[in-house]
Each structure stands twice: as C-alpha cells, then as structure tokens.
Amino acid sequence: MAQQNSNEPLADLTRPGADNLGADARALYLKLFSGEMFKGFQNNTIARDLVMKRTLRNGKSLQFIYTGRTKSEFHTPGNSILGNSDGAPPVAEKTITCDDLLISSAFVYELDEILAHYDLRSEISRKIGYALAEKYDRYIFRAIARGARSASPVSATGFVEPGGTQIRVGTTANDSDAFSASDLVNAFYDAAAALDEKGVSMDGRVAVLNPRQYYALIQAVGTNGLINRDVQGDALQSGKGLMSIAGIEIYKSMNIPFLGNYGTKYGGTTGETSPGNVGSFVGEVIEDASNASTGVNNDYGTAVEVGSKSCGLIFQREAAGCVEAIGPQVQVTSGDASVIYQGDIIVGRLAMGADYLNPAAAVELYVGATAPSAF
C-alpha cells in the first residue's frame, strides 16, 4: 500500500481519457485522499492542541517529567549554597505508552465510482478522518477525567502536592443541573479559583462541554453578564459568542464523557426530551477502554469507572499528555491489487496514547451528591 501525504496540485482525472494518464498522475490524484482525510480529522478534533503532545520515535513509550513546588530561604553569610535544605523540587515521572495502531478503512469499488454523480473517494476519506478524530478526542478526555480524580504523582517524603479537582454543578440530585446556565457559571468560577489556589498557570486554561450546555450558556447571555449587550445578537445567532468564563476558553464536543454517554443524554432526570427523531447515534454509550481492552495500552477506564455523573471538563494543558508514533495518515492500494479487486482500499491510520500528567491542572464537573470515584 502506497502512503500518500503530499499537498501538491492534483491531476484532473474527471476529464475524458483520464484513465490513461499513467501511474504518476494517479499517484497525484490519490494525494487528494490524504488532504480530505486530514481535513476531516482537523475539523473534528479539538483535544490534540489542548494538551502536551510529543512525537514518539524509536520506542513504545515516552516519559514526561513533573516537578513539584520548591521554597525560598534566606542565605546565611559564609554558608555554601548547595540547594534547598529540603532537597526540593521533588520530581515525578509519568510514562505514556503508545496504544496499538488505530485504523479506519473502506473499499471503493471502481464501478460505483463510475456510476456515482459525486466524488465518492473524497467523501469516504473525510469520514475516515472523522472516525479517527472521534476516538482520539475521547481517549484524551477520559485521561483528563481520570486525572481530575487522582492524587499528585509526587510522592516524596515530606512533600504534599495538590491533586485533581471535582466540582459539583448545582445542588439537587437531578441530572438537569448539568444544563443550568447559572449553575455552570458558578462551577466555572469555582474551578478557576481552585486552579489558582493550586498554582496552575492561567495560560492554556480551557473547558469542554456538551453542546446543549454550551448553547444553554449562550441563551442566558442577557442575564449572566458573560457577553456585552452590544454583541449579544451576533453571539446568539452565530453559536460562537461565548468565548470564556473566568479566563477559561470554552469548547463544545460530542466526545466528552457526559452522564454515562458521549455528547448527549435525554430522559431520566435530565429534563431534556428529544426534539424529534434525532437518530440512534446521538448519546452513544461509553465503551470499556481500560488497559485490559484489546489494543489499549493506557488506562482510559471502563464504562462503569467513568460513571454516569461526569458532565464537563475544565483543564490546563499540563493536565494530560499525548504521544504520537504515527500521525493521521492515509494509505491507498494501487497497481496489481487494484486490478485484482477492481477497486481500492482507503485506510486512515494513527498510533497514539494519552494519560494524565498533572492532576492539579484537571477539573471534572459532575452532578449529584457524590463525586465519581477514582480509577
């Protein structure tokens, strides 16, 4: 299978006689699939640029170093300066292992392409990018949720470092608190204060919410004071008017753990009813992804461990790390394989792994009287 990754201009194989352009022209044409796949991936992943990401070379794992706090002390004249008396700062190492190769593929029958009135391969490549981006984001968000429930990795004697934070949204036992704009705003300010108190940098603080939570905040802009009245109209109509709360930039995603599902949950005590036939894929149930699962070498938790009460994440980029051994790529068959099968297989692939780094930089929002348990 020949890998295609170039962004060079493409030959036009839609014109008559294009089938006779030869291998070079075909190779150029196939590069379109890489561009379409990567475009789909980039347009649908948000986690990749919000955490610490490093490229893995010549190994299966990568170490991230986390240092705890140190102190200042007065110098005594005549004494040698040999480092702080407590041996600070303490250092902890976190190893992130690359998971197995993640792929999404499709077979494109040549006759179907000839009979189709649209660019079949480009559409398939784009959907392959969507599939890879979905899994990529879900695992990173689950790693952050795990970090929010964890203690500091620094365990040196005599040192106490802050761990993760879990903040309750609302005061009732109902899941509907997760959609309350006023309760969400209060939770954001509590999270910002907790991050400040734990010495987490203001730079790179973000939140990821369910889309309905995000739009609930936008609809309440007239009362919550988050957006200036002069731009309120545009904010409501564009769907992008809510930029930040307490210095925390806000994103929306269908891939965060949300009340036991991905993205959306209707019924029960949520107060949310389906507005119509929204399709069975909405509110997809969280799958098991512990390190006992096939292909998973890091621990993203089982469905039970993730739980049914998590409803949002607030974090700074040091909360989690991601290693990539193979970035998102496309491979396409050609030559004899295409002749034998009268079509091509388009494969999108990547190899990555993620885990939490500094729990103090991770905040999980939840509803109900009891916070989700650590795992």
Order of alpha helices (4+ residues) and beta strands (2+ residues): beta-alpha-beta-beta-beta-beta-alpha-alpha-beta-alpha-beta-alpha-alpha-alpha-beta-beta-beta-beta-beta-alpha-beta-beta-alpha-beta-beta
